[in-house]
Amino acid sequence: MTYKPLKRAVALEYGKLAAPIMTAKGQGEIAELIIEEAKKQGVHIAEDPQLVALLGQLELNEEIPESLYVAVSVILSWVYWLKGMEPGDEKNP
């Protein structure tokens, strides 16, 4: 019998906000639903179990702590690159 850990997922919103906030989190079936909805919305998905574990400690609609800015900025940089955007583009109408 192989142990398979529960899948975990978090969703962050940044855009026009001063700092990213936690908009969804869950494990197991809830995590699958979060990932499925992200795919439907065309949201890029990054897999980083350690970062998810840290972000999962936040409450919904809570800003990420400064201690996680670097880790989250790496993910956001990757997303910007994939979308062909530059930082600040999301704040323009």
PDB file of N, CA, C and O in Angstrom, chain B, residues numbered from 101:
ATOM      1  N   MET B 101       0.842  -1.177   0.000  1.00  0.00           N
ATOM      2  CA  MET B 101       0.000   0.000   0.000  1.00  0.00           C
ATOM      3  C   MET B 101       0.891   1.245   0.000  1.00  0.00           C
ATOM      4  O   MET B 101       1.777   1.387   0.842  1.00  0.00           O
ATOM      5  N   THR B 102       0.646   2.123  -0.934  1.00  0.00           N
ATOM      6  CA  THR B 102       1.435   3.345  -1.070  1.00  0.00           C
ATOM      7  C   THR B 102       0.689   4.511  -0.431  1.00  0.00           C
ATOM      8  O   THR B 102      -0.503   4.707  -0.670  1.00  0.00           O
ATOM      9  N   TYR B 103       1.399   5.273   0.374  1.00  0.00           N
ATOM     10  CA  TYR B 103       0.828   6.467   1.002  1.00  0.00           C
ATOM     11  C   TYR B 103       0.859   7.609  -0.001  1.00  0.00           C
ATOM     12  O   TYR B 103       1.909   7.937  -0.553  1.00  0.00           O
ATOM     13  N   LYS B 104      -0.291   8.206  -0.228  1.00  0.00           N
ATOM     14  CA  LYS B 104      -0.369   9.354  -1.131  1.00  0.00           C
ATOM     15  C   LYS B 104      -0.902  10.537  -0.315  1.00  0.00           C
ATOM     16  O   LYS B 104      -2.049  10.513   0.132  1.00  0.00           O
ATOM     17  N   PRO B 105      -0.074  11.572  -0.119  1.00  0.00           N
ATOM     18  CA  PRO B 105      -0.523  12.709   0.685  1.00  0.00           C
ATOM     19  C   PRO B 105      -1.691  13.432   0.010  1.00  0.00           C
ATOM     20  O   PRO B 105      -1.828  13.417  -1.213  1.00  0.00           O
ATOM     21  N   LEU B 106      -2.522  14.057   0.828  1.00  0.00           N
ATOM     22  CA  LEU B 106      -3.629  14.841   0.291  1.00  0.00           C
ATOM     23  C   LEU B 106      -3.093  15.999  -0.535  1.00  0.00           C
ATOM     24  O   LEU B 106      -2.139  16.671  -0.143  1.00  0.00           O
ATOM     25  N   LYS B 107      -3.714  16.217  -1.669  1.00  0.00           N
ATOM     26  CA  LYS B 107      -3.346  17.371  -2.495  1.00  0.00           C
ATOM     27  C   LYS B 107      -3.822  18.628  -1.784  1.00  0.00           C
ATOM     28  O   LYS B 107      -4.915  18.652  -1.218  1.00  0.00           O
ATOM     29  N   ARG B 108      -3.006  19.663  -1.812  1.00  0.00           N
ATOM     30  CA  ARG B 108      -3.344  20.953  -1.220  1.00  0.00           C
ATOM     31  C   ARG B 108      -3.249  22.024  -2.295  1.00  0.00           C
ATOM     32  O   ARG B 108      -2.438  21.930  -3.216  1.00  0.00           O
ATOM     33  N   ALA B 109      -4.082  23.035  -2.165  1.00  0.00           N
ATOM     34  CA  ALA B 109      -4.052  24.143  -3.124  1.00  0.00           C
ATOM     35  C   ALA B 109      -4.413  25.443  -2.416  1.00  0.00           C
ATOM     36  O   ALA B 109      -5.188  25.464  -1.461  1.00  0.00           O
ATOM     37  N   VAL B 110      -3.834  26.509  -2.910  1.00  0.00           N
ATOM     38  CA  VAL B 110      -4.188  27.854  -2.467  1.00  0.00           C
ATOM     39  C   VAL B 110      -4.342  28.716  -3.711  1.00  0.00           C
ATOM     40  O   VAL B 110      -3.785  28.417  -4.768  1.00  0.00           O
ATOM     41  N   ALA B 111      -5.101  29.782  -3.565  1.00  0.00           N
ATOM     42  CA  ALA B 111      -5.252  30.748  -4.653  1.00  0.00           C
ATOM     43  C   ALA B 111      -4.940  32.125  -4.099  1.00  0.00           C
ATOM     44  O   ALA B 111      -5.375  32.492  -3.008  1.00  0.00           O
ATOM     45  N   LEU B 112      -4.180  32.874  -4.872  1.00  0.00           N
ATOM     46  CA  LEU B 112      -3.829  34.239  -4.488  1.00  0.00           C
ATOM     47  C   LEU B 112      -4.378  35.212  -5.508  1.00  0.00           C
ATOM     48  O   LEU B 112      -4.491  34.896  -6.692  1.00  0.00           O
ATOM     49  N   GLU B 113      -4.716  36.394  -5.038  1.00  0.00           N
ATOM     50  CA  GLU B 113      -5.115  37.484  -5.929  1.00  0.00           C
ATOM     51  C   GLU B 113      -4.152  38.628  -5.698  1.00  0.00           C
ATOM     52  O   GLU B 113      -3.794  38.938  -4.562  1.00  0.00           O
ATOM     53  N   TYR B 114      -3.736  39.254  -6.788  1.00  0.00           N
ATOM     54  CA  TYR B 114      -2.805  40.368  -6.658  1.00  0.00           C
ATOM     55  C   TYR B 114      -3.349  41.552  -7.435  1.00  0.00           C
ATOM     56  O   TYR B 114      -3.948  42.454  -6.850  1.00  0.00           O
ATOM     57  N   GLY B 115      -3.149  41.561  -8.741  1.00  0.00           N
ATOM     58  CA  GLY B 115      -3.703  42.616  -9.584  1.00  0.00           C
ATOM     59  C   GLY B 115      -3.474  44.012  -9.058  1.00  0.00           C
ATOM     60  O   GLY B 115      -2.335  44.472  -8.982  1.00  0.00           O
ATOM     61  N   LYS B 116      -4.557  44.697  -8.691  1.00  0.00           N
ATOM     62  CA  LYS B 116      -4.489  46.090  -8.265  1.00  0.00           C
ATOM     63  C   LYS B 116      -4.299  46.253  -6.761  1.00  0.00           C
ATOM     64  O   LYS B 116      -4.326  47.373  -6.251  1.00  0.00           O
ATOM     65  N   LEU B 117      -4.108  45.152  -6.054  1.00  0.00           N
ATOM     66  CA  LEU B 117      -3.921  45.205  -4.608  1.00  0.00           C
ATOM     67  C   LEU B 117      -2.486  45.572  -4.246  1.00  0.00           C
ATOM     68  O   LEU B 117      -1.566  45.389  -5.043  1.00  0.00           O
ATOM     69  N   ALA B 118      -2.309  46.092  -3.032  1.00  0.00           N
ATOM     70  CA  ALA B 118      -0.958  46.455  -2.575  1.00  0.00           C
ATOM     71  C   ALA B 118      -0.097  45.222  -2.361  1.00  0.00           C
ATOM     72  O   ALA B 118       1.108  45.256  -2.612  1.00  0.00           O
ATOM     73  N   ALA B 119      -0.701  44.137  -1.902  1.00  0.00           N
ATOM     74  CA  ALA B 119       0.010  42.873  -1.671  1.00  0.00           C
ATOM     75  C   ALA B 119      -0.946  41.731  -2.011  1.00  0.00           C
ATOM     76  O   ALA B 119      -2.161  41.881  -1.883  1.00  0.00           O
ATOM     77  N   PRO B 120      -0.406  40.599  -2.442  1.00  0.00           N
ATOM     78  CA  PRO B 120      -1.284  39.462  -2.739  1.00  0.00           C
ATOM     79  C   PRO B 120      -2.066  39.012  -1.504  1.00  0.00           C
ATOM     80  O   PRO B 120      -1.559  39.063  -0.384  1.00  0.00           O
ATOM     81  N   ILE B 121      -3.306  38.571  -1.723  1.00  0.00           N
ATOM     82  CA  ILE B 121      -4.119  38.041  -0.637  1.00  0.00           C
ATOM     83  C   ILE B 121      -4.525  36.605  -0.957  1.00  0.00           C
ATOM     84  O   ILE B 121      -4.579  36.200  -2.118  1.00  0.00           O
ATOM     85  N   MET B 122      -4.807  35.854   0.092  1.00  0.00           N
ATOM     86  CA  MET B 122      -5.280  34.475  -0.040  1.00  0.00           C
ATOM     87  C   MET B 122      -6.772  34.519  -0.352  1.00  0.00           C
ATOM     88  O   MET B 122      -7.557  35.047   0.436  1.00  0.00           O
ATOM     89  N   THR B 123      -7.162  33.970  -1.489  1.00  0.00           N
ATOM     90  CA  THR B 123      -8.572  33.986  -1.865  1.00  0.00           C
ATOM     91  C   THR B 123      -9.228  32.619  -1.761  1.00  0.00           C
ATOM     92  O   THR B 123     -10.455  32.538  -1.722  1.00  0.00           O
ATOM     93  N   ALA B 124      -8.464  31.559  -1.716  1.00  0.00           N
ATOM     94  CA  ALA B 124      -9.021  30.209  -1.559  1.00  0.00           C
ATOM     95  C   ALA B 124      -7.919  29.287  -1.057  1.00  0.00           C
ATOM     96  O   ALA B 124      -6.737  29.480  -1.339  1.00  0.00           O
ATOM     97  N   LYS B 125      -8.351  28.271  -0.297  1.00  0.00           N
ATOM     98  CA  LYS B 125      -7.408  27.247   0.138  1.00  0.00           C
ATOM     99  C   LYS B 125      -8.195  25.989   0.467  1.00  0.00           C
ATOM    100  O   LYS B 125      -9.365  26.049   0.845  1.00  0.00           O
ATOM    101  N   GLY B 126      -7.535  24.856   0.317  1.00  0.00           N
ATOM    102  CA  GLY B 126      -8.198  23.608   0.640  1.00  0.00           C
ATOM    103  C   GLY B 126      -7.292  22.426   0.388  1.00  0.00           C
ATOM    104  O   GLY B 126      -6.190  22.560  -0.143  1.00  0.00           O
ATOM    105  N   GLN B 127      -7.781  21.269   0.782  1.00  0.00           N
ATOM    106  CA  GLN B 127      -7.037  20.035   0.543  1.00  0.00           C
ATOM    107  C   GLN B 127      -7.994  18.968   0.044  1.00  0.00           C
ATOM    108  O   GLN B 127      -9.209  19.086   0.204  1.00  0.00           O
ATOM    109  N   GLY B 128      -7.445  17.935  -0.555  1.00  0.00           N
ATOM    110  CA  GLY B 128      -8.264  16.849  -1.076  1.00  0.00           C
ATOM    111  C   GLY B 128      -9.194  17.321  -2.190  1.00  0.00           C
ATOM    112  O   GLY B 128      -8.748  17.938  -3.157  1.00  0.00           O
ATOM    113  N   GLU B 129     -10.479  17.032  -2.051  1.00  0.00           N
ATOM    114  CA  GLU B 129     -11.453  17.392  -3.075  1.00  0.00           C
ATOM    115  C   GLU B 129     -11.551  18.902  -3.269  1.00  0.00           C
ATOM    116  O   GLU B 129     -11.719  19.371  -4.394  1.00  0.00           O
ATOM    117  N   ILE B 130     -11.447  19.662  -2.187  1.00  0.00           N
ATOM    118  CA  ILE B 130     -11.498  21.123  -2.296  1.00  0.00           C
ATOM    119  C   ILE B 130     -10.317  21.622  -3.116  1.00  0.00           C
ATOM    120  O   ILE B 130     -10.476  22.505  -3.959  1.00  0.00           O
ATOM    121  N   ALA B 131      -9.147  21.070  -2.879  1.00  0.00           N
ATOM    122  CA  ALA B 131      -7.961  21.456  -3.655  1.00  0.00           C
ATOM    123  C   ALA B 131      -8.169  21.158  -5.132  1.00  0.00           C
ATOM    124  O   ALA B 131      -7.815  21.966  -5.990  1.00  0.00           O
ATOM    125  N   GLU B 132      -8.744  19.997  -5.427  1.00  0.00           N
ATOM    126  CA  GLU B 132      -9.016  19.636  -6.823  1.00  0.00           C
ATOM    127  C   GLU B 132      -9.966  20.645  -7.460  1.00  0.00           C
ATOM    128  O   GLU B 132      -9.778  21.028  -8.614  1.00  0.00           O
ATOM    129  N   LEU B 133     -10.990  21.080  -6.714  1.00  0.00           N
ATOM    130  CA  LEU B 133     -11.935  22.068  -7.235  1.00  0.00           C
ATOM    131  C   LEU B 133     -11.260  23.420  -7.475  1.00  0.00           C
ATOM    132  O   LEU B 133     -11.539  24.085  -8.473  1.00  0.00           O
ATOM    133  N   ILE B 134     -10.388  23.820  -6.576  1.00  0.00           N
ATOM    134  CA  ILE B 134      -9.651  25.084  -6.748  1.00  0.00           C
ATOM    135  C   ILE B 134      -8.808  25.015  -8.021  1.00  0.00           C
ATOM    136  O   ILE B 134      -8.799  25.958  -8.811  1.00  0.00           O
ATOM    137  N   ILE B 135      -8.109  23.912  -8.219  1.00  0.00           N
ATOM    138  CA  ILE B 135      -7.254  23.745  -9.400  1.00  0.00           C
ATOM    139  C   ILE B 135      -8.095  23.696 -10.664  1.00  0.00           C
ATOM    140  O   ILE B 135      -7.740  24.308 -11.672  1.00  0.00           O
ATOM    141  N   GLU B 136      -9.203  22.974 -10.618  1.00  0.00           N
ATOM    142  CA  GLU B 136     -10.093  22.875 -11.781  1.00  0.00           C
ATOM    143  C   GLU B 136     -10.634  24.252 -12.170  1.00  0.00           C
ATOM    144  O   GLU B 136     -10.661  24.595 -13.352  1.00  0.00           O
ATOM    145  N   GLU B 137     -11.061  25.036 -11.189  1.00  0.00           N
ATOM    146  CA  GLU B 137     -11.591  26.376 -11.471  1.00  0.00           C
ATOM    147  C   GLU B 137     -10.491  27.287 -12.015  1.00  0.00           C
ATOM    148  O   GLU B 137     -10.735  28.081 -12.923  1.00  0.00           O
ATOM    149  N   ALA B 138      -9.293  27.177 -11.467  1.00  0.00           N
ATOM    150  CA  ALA B 138      -8.173  27.983 -11.970  1.00  0.00           C
ATOM    151  C   ALA B 138      -7.920  27.675 -13.441  1.00  0.00           C
ATOM    152  O   ALA B 138      -7.707  28.585 -14.242  1.00  0.00           O
ATOM    153  N   LYS B 139      -7.944  26.396 -13.794  1.00  0.00           N
ATOM    154  CA  LYS B 139      -7.736  26.008 -15.189  1.00  0.00           C
ATOM    155  C   LYS B 139      -8.828  26.571 -16.080  1.00  0.00           C
ATOM    156  O   LYS B 139      -8.546  27.056 -17.176  1.00  0.00           O
ATOM    157  N   LYS B 140     -10.085  26.513 -15.619  1.00  0.00           N
ATOM    158  CA  LYS B 140     -11.205  27.063 -16.399  1.00  0.00           C
ATOM    159  C   LYS B 140     -11.031  28.560 -16.646  1.00  0.00           C
ATOM    160  O   LYS B 140     -11.369  29.071 -17.714  1.00  0.00           O
ATOM    161  N   GLN B 141     -10.495  29.255 -15.632  1.00  0.00           N
ATOM    162  CA  GLN B 141     -10.320  30.704 -15.719  1.00  0.00           C
ATOM    163  C   GLN B 141      -9.028  31.111 -16.427  1.00  0.00           C
ATOM    164  O   GLN B 141      -8.757  32.301 -16.591  1.00  0.00           O
ATOM    165  N   GLY B 142      -8.238  30.130 -16.844  1.00  0.00           N
ATOM    166  CA  GLY B 142      -6.974  30.435 -17.517  1.00  0.00           C
ATOM    167  C   GLY B 142      -5.891  30.917 -16.569  1.00  0.00           C
ATOM    168  O   GLY B 142      -4.947  31.588 -16.986  1.00  0.00           O
ATOM    169  N   VAL B 143      -6.026  30.578 -15.295  1.00  0.00           N
ATOM    170  CA  VAL B 143      -5.039  30.982 -14.291  1.00  0.00           C
ATOM    171  C   VAL B 143      -3.880  29.993 -14.326  1.00  0.00           C
ATOM    172  O   VAL B 143      -4.086  28.780 -14.352  1.00  0.00           O
ATOM    173  N   HIS B 144      -2.673  30.518 -14.325  1.00  0.00           N
ATOM    174  CA  HIS B 144      -1.496  29.655 -14.323  1.00  0.00           C
ATOM    175  C   HIS B 144      -1.342  29.002 -12.961  1.00  0.00           C
ATOM    176  O   HIS B 144      -1.605  29.619 -11.928  1.00  0.00           O
ATOM    177  N   ILE B 145      -0.913  27.752 -12.971  1.00  0.00           N
ATOM    178  CA  ILE B 145      -0.786  26.973 -11.750  1.00  0.00           C
ATOM    179  C   ILE B 145       0.678  26.608 -11.540  1.00  0.00           C
ATOM    180  O   ILE B 145       1.337  26.068 -12.428  1.00  0.00           O
ATOM    181  N   ALA B 146       1.167  26.915 -10.350  1.00  0.00           N
ATOM    182  CA  ALA B 146       2.528  26.544  -9.974  1.00  0.00           C
ATOM    183  C   ALA B 146       2.422  25.521  -8.857  1.00  0.00           C
ATOM    184  O   ALA B 146       1.557  25.624  -7.987  1.00  0.00           O
ATOM    185  N   GLU B 147       3.308  24.535  -8.887  1.00  0.00           N
ATOM    186  CA  GLU B 147       3.311  23.511  -7.844  1.00  0.00           C
ATOM    187  C   GLU B 147       4.535  23.696  -6.954  1.00  0.00           C
ATOM    188  O   GLU B 147       5.672  23.506  -7.385  1.00  0.00           O
ATOM    189  N   ASP B 148       4.277  24.070  -5.710  1.00  0.00           N
ATOM    190  CA  ASP B 148       5.333  24.264  -4.727  1.00  0.00           C
ATOM    191  C   ASP B 148       4.763  23.871  -3.362  1.00  0.00           C
ATOM    192  O   ASP B 148       4.234  24.720  -2.644  1.00  0.00           O
ATOM    193  N   PRO B 149       4.869  22.588  -3.002  1.00  0.00           N
ATOM    194  CA  PRO B 149       4.255  22.098  -1.766  1.00  0.00           C
ATOM    195  C   PRO B 149       4.682  22.868  -0.507  1.00  0.00           C
ATOM    196  O   PRO B 149       3.868  23.071   0.394  1.00  0.00           O
ATOM    197  N   GLN B 150       5.933  23.291  -0.436  1.00  0.00           N
ATOM    198  CA  GLN B 150       6.387  24.019   0.747  1.00  0.00           C
ATOM    199  C   GLN B 150       5.722  25.384   0.839  1.00  0.00           C
ATOM    200  O   GLN B 150       5.307  25.806   1.918  1.00  0.00           O
ATOM    201  N   LEU B 151       5.621  26.077  -0.297  1.00  0.00           N
ATOM    202  CA  LEU B 151       4.977  27.388  -0.302  1.00  0.00           C
ATOM    203  C   LEU B 151       3.486  27.245  -0.002  1.00  0.00           C
ATOM    204  O   LEU B 151       2.920  28.059   0.727  1.00  0.00           O
ATOM    205  N   VAL B 152       2.852  26.221  -0.556  1.00  0.00           N
ATOM    206  CA  VAL B 152       1.429  25.983  -0.274  1.00  0.00           C
ATOM    207  C   VAL B 152       1.222  25.732   1.215  1.00  0.00           C
ATOM    208  O   VAL B 152       0.262  26.233   1.799  1.00  0.00           O
ATOM    209  N   ALA B 153       2.110  24.964   1.832  1.00  0.00           N
ATOM    210  CA  ALA B 153       1.994  24.690   3.268  1.00  0.00           C
ATOM    211  C   ALA B 153       2.077  25.988   4.080  1.00  0.00           C
ATOM    212  O   ALA B 153       1.321  26.182   5.032  1.00  0.00           O
ATOM    213  N   LEU B 154       2.997  26.866   3.698  1.00  0.00           N
ATOM    214  CA  LEU B 154       3.135  28.141   4.415  1.00  0.00           C
ATOM    215  C   LEU B 154       1.933  29.044   4.170  1.00  0.00           C
ATOM    216  O   LEU B 154       1.395  29.634   5.107  1.00  0.00           O
ATOM    217  N   LEU B 155       1.515  29.152   2.920  1.00  0.00           N
ATOM    218  CA  LEU B 155       0.368  30.006   2.594  1.00  0.00           C
ATOM    219  C   LEU B 155      -0.919  29.450   3.190  1.00  0.00           C
ATOM    220  O   LEU B 155      -1.828  30.209   3.527  1.00  0.00           O
ATOM    221  N   GLY B 156      -0.997  28.141   3.320  1.00  0.00           N
ATOM    222  CA  GLY B 156      -2.181  27.511   3.877  1.00  0.00           C
ATOM    223  C   GLY B 156      -2.438  27.876   5.332  1.00  0.00           C
ATOM    224  O   GLY B 156      -3.530  27.634   5.846  1.00  0.00           O
ATOM    225  N   GLN B 157      -1.458  28.449   5.994  1.00  0.00           N
ATOM    226  CA  GLN B 157      -1.623  28.875   7.380  1.00  0.00           C
ATOM    227  C   GLN B 157      -2.351  30.213   7.489  1.00  0.00           C
ATOM    228  O   GLN B 157      -2.784  30.606   8.572  1.00  0.00           O
ATOM    229  N   LEU B 158      -2.482  30.914   6.346  1.00  0.00           N
ATOM    230  CA  LEU B 158      -3.163  32.205   6.343  1.00  0.00           C
ATOM    231  C   LEU B 158      -4.670  32.019   6.366  1.00  0.00           C
ATOM    232  O   LEU B 158      -5.183  30.963   5.994  1.00  0.00           O
ATOM    233  N   GLU B 159      -5.368  33.050   6.803  1.00  0.00           N
ATOM    234  CA  GLU B 159      -6.826  33.080   6.745  1.00  0.00           C
ATOM    235  C   GLU B 159      -7.243  33.607   5.376  1.00  0.00           C
ATOM    236  O   GLU B 159      -6.478  34.315   4.721  1.00  0.00           O
ATOM    237  N   LEU B 160      -8.448  33.266   4.946  1.00  0.00           N
ATOM    238  CA  LEU B 160      -8.949  33.779   3.675  1.00  0.00           C
ATOM    239  C   LEU B 160      -8.996  35.302   3.708  1.00  0.00           C
ATOM    240  O   LEU B 160      -9.332  35.903   4.729  1.00  0.00           O
ATOM    241  N   ASN B 161      -8.660  35.911   2.591  1.00  0.00           N
ATOM    242  CA  ASN B 161      -8.612  37.369   2.399  1.00  0.00           C
ATOM    243  C   ASN B 161      -7.519  38.054   3.214  1.00  0.00           C
ATOM    244  O   ASN B 161      -7.535  39.275   3.366  1.00  0.00           O
ATOM    245  N   GLU B 162      -6.578  37.286   3.734  1.00  0.00           N
ATOM    246  CA  GLU B 162      -5.446  37.841   4.473  1.00  0.00           C
ATOM    247  C   GLU B 162      -4.297  38.099   3.502  1.00  0.00           C
ATOM    248  O   GLU B 162      -4.021  37.285   2.621  1.00  0.00           O
ATOM    249  N   GLU B 163      -3.624  39.253   3.675  1.00  0.00           N
ATOM    250  CA  GLU B 163      -2.440  39.542   2.864  1.00  0.00           C
ATOM    251  C   GLU B 163      -1.337  38.571   3.223  1.00  0.00           C
ATOM    252  O   GLU B 163      -1.215  38.140   4.369  1.00  0.00           O
ATOM    253  N   ILE B 164      -0.522  38.228   2.210  1.00  0.00           N
ATOM    254  CA  ILE B 164       0.611  37.358   2.507  1.00  0.00           C
ATOM    255  C   ILE B 164       1.606  38.138   3.366  1.00  0.00           C
ATOM    256  O   ILE B 164       1.751  39.348   3.192  1.00  0.00           O
ATOM    257  N   PRO B 165       2.282  37.475   4.276  1.00  0.00           N
ATOM    258  CA  PRO B 165       3.256  38.173   5.121  1.00  0.00           C
ATOM    259  C   PRO B 165       4.518  38.534   4.329  1.00  0.00           C
ATOM    260  O   PRO B 165       4.859  37.891   3.337  1.00  0.00           O
ATOM    261  N   GLU B 166       5.187  39.571   4.797  1.00  0.00           N
ATOM    262  CA  GLU B 166       6.418  40.016   4.131  1.00  0.00           C
ATOM    263  C   GLU B 166       7.437  38.895   4.021  1.00  0.00           C
ATOM    264  O   GLU B 166       8.230  38.872   3.079  1.00  0.00           O
ATOM    265  N   SER B 167       7.431  37.973   4.960  1.00  0.00           N
ATOM    266  CA  SER B 167       8.397  36.878   4.928  1.00  0.00           C
ATOM    267  C   SER B 167       8.215  35.974   3.712  1.00  0.00           C
ATOM    268  O   SER B 167       9.123  35.217   3.367  1.00  0.00           O
ATOM    269  N   LEU B 168       7.055  36.042   3.056  1.00  0.00           N
ATOM    270  CA  LEU B 168       6.815  35.222   1.869  1.00  0.00           C
ATOM    271  C   LEU B 168       6.850  36.025   0.568  1.00  0.00           C
ATOM    272  O   LEU B 168       6.605  35.472  -0.504  1.00  0.00           O
ATOM    273  N   TYR B 169       7.153  37.317   0.651  1.00  0.00           N
ATOM    274  CA  TYR B 169       7.183  38.159  -0.553  1.00  0.00           C
ATOM    275  C   TYR B 169       8.125  37.604  -1.619  1.00  0.00           C
ATOM    276  O   TYR B 169       7.756  37.539  -2.792  1.00  0.00           O
ATOM    277  N   VAL B 170       9.322  37.208  -1.233  1.00  0.00           N
ATOM    278  CA  VAL B 170      10.300  36.739  -2.223  1.00  0.00           C
ATOM    279  C   VAL B 170       9.786  35.481  -2.923  1.00  0.00           C
ATOM    280  O   VAL B 170       9.830  35.389  -4.150  1.00  0.00           O
ATOM    281  N   ALA B 171       9.304  34.524  -2.154  1.00  0.00           N
ATOM    282  CA  ALA B 171       8.825  33.269  -2.741  1.00  0.00           C
ATOM    283  C   ALA B 171       7.648  33.521  -3.679  1.00  0.00           C
ATOM    284  O   ALA B 171       7.599  32.964  -4.776  1.00  0.00           O
ATOM    285  N   VAL B 172       6.710  34.352  -3.258  1.00  0.00           N
ATOM    286  CA  VAL B 172       5.543  34.641  -4.098  1.00  0.00           C
ATOM    287  C   VAL B 172       5.955  35.470  -5.314  1.00  0.00           C
ATOM    288  O   VAL B 172       5.399  35.286  -6.396  1.00  0.00           O
ATOM    289  N   SER B 173       6.913  36.372  -5.155  1.00  0.00           N
ATOM    290  CA  SER B 173       7.342  37.191  -6.296  1.00  0.00           C
ATOM    291  C   SER B 173       8.001  36.337  -7.381  1.00  0.00           C
ATOM    292  O   SER B 173       7.898  36.660  -8.564  1.00  0.00           O
ATOM    293  N   VAL B 174       8.668  35.264  -6.995  1.00  0.00           N
ATOM    294  CA  VAL B 174       9.257  34.351  -7.982  1.00  0.00           C
ATOM    295  C   VAL B 174       8.139  33.730  -8.825  1.00  0.00           C
ATOM    296  O   VAL B 174       8.247  33.653 -10.049  1.00  0.00           O
ATOM    297  N   ILE B 175       7.065  33.287  -8.162  1.00  0.00           N
ATOM    298  CA  ILE B 175       5.922  32.702  -8.873  1.00  0.00           C
ATOM    299  C   ILE B 175       5.277  33.757  -9.768  1.00  0.00           C
ATOM    300  O   ILE B 175       4.968  33.485 -10.928  1.00  0.00           O
ATOM    301  N   LEU B 176       5.072  34.962  -9.230  1.00  0.00           N
ATOM    302  CA  LEU B 176       4.443  36.027 -10.032  1.00  0.00           C
ATOM    303  C   LEU B 176       5.309  36.396 -11.231  1.00  0.00           C
ATOM    304  O   LEU B 176       4.779  36.665 -12.309  1.00  0.00           O
ATOM    305  N   SER B 177       6.615  36.413 -11.066  1.00  0.00           N
ATOM    306  CA  SER B 177       7.514  36.706 -12.190  1.00  0.00           C
ATOM    307  C   SER B 177       7.346  35.674 -13.288  1.00  0.00           C
ATOM    308  O   SER B 177       7.330  36.015 -14.471  1.00  0.00           O
ATOM    309  N   TRP B 178       7.223  34.432 -12.904  1.00  0.00           N
ATOM    310  CA  TRP B 178       7.026  33.336 -13.856  1.00  0.00           C
ATOM    311  C   TRP B 178       5.713  33.538 -14.608  1.00  0.00           C
ATOM    312  O   TRP B 178       5.659  33.370 -15.826  1.00  0.00           O
ATOM    313  N   VAL B 179       4.645  33.902 -13.873  1.00  0.00           N
ATOM    314  CA  VAL B 179       3.336  34.115 -14.504  1.00  0.00           C
ATOM    315  C   VAL B 179       3.394  35.295 -15.461  1.00  0.00           C
ATOM    316  O   VAL B 179       2.880  35.208 -16.576  1.00  0.00           O
ATOM    317  N   TYR B 180       4.014  36.404 -15.045  1.00  0.00           N
ATOM    318  CA  TYR B 180       4.170  37.555 -15.938  1.00  0.00           C
ATOM    319  C   TYR B 180       4.873  37.131 -17.230  1.00  0.00           C
ATOM    320  O   TYR B 180       4.442  37.482 -18.328  1.00  0.00           O
ATOM    321  N   TRP B 181       5.943  36.386 -17.083  1.00  0.00           N
ATOM    322  CA  TRP B 181       6.716  35.944 -18.245  1.00  0.00           C
ATOM    323  C   TRP B 181       5.848  35.097 -19.178  1.00  0.00           C
ATOM    324  O   TRP B 181       5.860  35.288 -20.394  1.00  0.00           O
ATOM    325  N   LEU B 182       5.092  34.155 -18.594  1.00  0.00           N
ATOM    326  CA  LEU B 182       4.225  33.292 -19.405  1.00  0.00           C
ATOM    327  C   LEU B 182       3.162  34.087 -20.154  1.00  0.00           C
ATOM    328  O   LEU B 182       2.796  33.731 -21.274  1.00  0.00           O
ATOM    329  N   LYS B 183       2.667  35.154 -19.549  1.00  0.00           N
ATOM    330  CA  LYS B 183       1.620  35.973 -20.160  1.00  0.00           C
ATOM    331  C   LYS B 183       2.179  37.077 -21.051  1.00  0.00           C
ATOM    332  O   LYS B 183       1.417  37.802 -21.692  1.00  0.00           O
ATOM    333  N   GLY B 184       3.504  37.209 -21.096  1.00  0.00           N
ATOM    334  CA  GLY B 184       4.108  38.274 -21.894  1.00  0.00           C
ATOM    335  C   GLY B 184       3.854  39.650 -21.301  1.00  0.00           C
ATOM    336  O   GLY B 184       3.781  40.641 -22.026  1.00  0.00           O
ATOM    337  N   MET B 185       3.720  39.708 -19.979  1.00  0.00           N
ATOM    338  CA  MET B 185       3.443  40.967 -19.286  1.00  0.00           C
ATOM    339  C   MET B 185       4.683  41.462 -18.552  1.00  0.00           C
ATOM    340  O   MET B 185       5.663  40.738 -18.376  1.00  0.00           O
ATOM    341  N   GLU B 186       4.605  42.710 -18.134  1.00  0.00           N
ATOM    342  CA  GLU B 186       5.623  43.287 -17.274  1.00  0.00           C
ATOM    343  C   GLU B 186       4.951  43.744 -15.991  1.00  0.00           C
ATOM    344  O   GLU B 186       3.763  44.069 -16.000  1.00  0.00           O
ATOM    345  N   PRO B 187       5.688  43.776 -14.886  1.00  0.00           N
ATOM    346  CA  PRO B 187       5.077  44.253 -13.644  1.00  0.00           C
ATOM    347  C   PRO B 187       4.453  45.640 -13.840  1.00  0.00           C
ATOM    348  O   PRO B 187       5.050  46.531 -14.443  1.00  0.00           O
ATOM    349  N   GLY B 188       3.255  45.788 -13.319  1.00  0.00           N
ATOM    350  CA  GLY B 188       2.516  47.048 -13.459  1.00  0.00           C
ATOM    351  C   GLY B 188       1.462  46.978 -14.552  1.00  0.00           C
ATOM    352  O   GLY B 188       0.507  47.754 -14.526  1.00  0.00           O
ATOM    353  N   ASP B 189       1.611  46.056 -15.527  1.00  0.00           N
ATOM    354  CA  ASP B 189       0.623  45.943 -16.603  1.00  0.00           C
ATOM    355  C   ASP B 189      -0.777  45.640 -16.064  1.00  0.00           C
ATOM    356  O   ASP B 189      -1.771  46.085 -16.637  1.00  0.00           O
ATOM    357  N   GLU B 190      -0.858  44.886 -14.968  1.00  0.00           N
ATOM    358  CA  GLU B 190      -2.158  44.498 -14.421  1.00  0.00           C
ATOM    359  C   GLU B 190      -2.906  45.684 -13.820  1.00  0.00           C
ATOM    360  O   GLU B 190      -4.117  45.618 -13.612  1.00  0.00           O
ATOM    361  N   LYS B 191      -2.190  46.759 -13.544  1.00  0.00           N
ATOM    362  CA  LYS B 191      -2.814  47.942 -12.928  1.00  0.00           C
ATOM    363  C   LYS B 191      -3.331  48.908 -13.976  1.00  0.00           C
ATOM    364  O   LYS B 191      -4.034  49.862 -13.643  1.00  0.00           O
ATOM    365  N   ASN B 192      -2.994  48.677 -15.240  1.00  0.00           N
ATOM    366  CA  ASN B 192      -3.479  49.550 -16.307  1.00  0.00           C
ATOM    367  C   ASN B 192      -4.836  49.049 -16.787  1.00  0.00           C
ATOM    368  O   ASN B 192      -5.074  47.842 -16.840  1.00  0.00           O
ATOM    369  N   PRO B 193      -5.734  49.988 -17.139  1.00  0.00           N
ATOM    370  CA  PRO B 193      -7.071  49.569 -17.610  1.00  0.00           C
ATOM    371  C   PRO B 193      -7.030  48.825 -18.915  1.00  0.00           C
ATOM    372  O   PRO B 193      -8.073  48.416 -19.426  1.00  0.00           O
TER     373      PRO B 193
END
